[in-house]
Amino acid sequence: MKKLSIIFSVLLSSILGSQAFAQASNFEGFEVHGGIGYQSTTASLTNLTKAGVSQNQPFSSNAASAAVLNLGLGYTAALNNNFTIGGVFEYNPVKDKTGNLDPIGQPANSGATTKLQNQMSIAIVPGYAFTNDTLAFAKLGYSASTQTFANEDGTAGSPGNTNLHGMLLGIGAKQNIMSNVFGYGEINYFKNSDAGVTGTGNIAATSQTHGYNLVFGAGYKF
């Protein structure tokens, strides 16, 4: 009887262990995904100079809202019963407005409008499987984009385009819907390092941007 009890205990532990590991392995593999959502970005412009002379001109900065289209490729591996680790590359082809940069105390339409384009990121994605079908995850990575400038009045002289680089932080969750198909939701925060910009009219300045997006979508796991 004692021997049967030991055998039963070993079998039960083995079954529970394999089920628990299957919990995380349900999310293993390569994936493609796409989502849509909302993005808010704040841009600012400082240290404005013209022909090397400081203009001592402060600019107002405001947040601008825009749609975001999130297209991604990723891979996830199970580390143990519940924990996963993965990586993801994502790209947003939408050109998102980041607001108007208006010189304080100057006439209306004397500032610049800015947009972000070619937004992309690469991130490490640790996760935790709560059930066979639900996974929570975090994202820690690098973001890059191109910032474009245009004078509000349509004339030349604003700073030109500049490449931005910075950090990306995010949290989210996946829910398996059916075999190989999942839905997901996430919120991401990005902050770019200060970037020098130059343009026609011997204009130079420092650009700063940060923002967040909220995305919901679906994906397919191979």
Secondary structure by P-SEA (a helix, b strand, c coil): caaaaaaaaaaaaaaaaaaaaaaaacccccccccccbbbbbbbbbcccccccccccbbbbbbbbbbbbbbbbcbbbbbccccbbbbcbbbbbccccccccccccccccccbbbbbbccccbbbbbbbbbccccbbbbcccbbbbbbbbbbbcccccccccbbbbbbccccccbbbbcccccccccbbbbbbbcbbbbbbccbbbbbbbbbbbbbbbbccccc
